[in-house]
């Protein structure tokens, strides 16, 4: 994780995912690498939270 990818960054990723943005769009919006966003999304999948995020919960 890079220095700017703190809790705020993680919340922004979750929020944008919940709004329907894809990882590439999120990376552009947050000015980070696609790989970083993909890693974060993979964590959500492993935790079983991706479905709730996708539903906006």
Secondary structure as UniProt FT lines:
FT   TURN            3..4
FT   HELIX           7..18
FT   TURN            19..20
FT   HELIX           23..30
FT   HELIX           34..47
FT   HELIX           50..54
FT   TURN            55..56
//
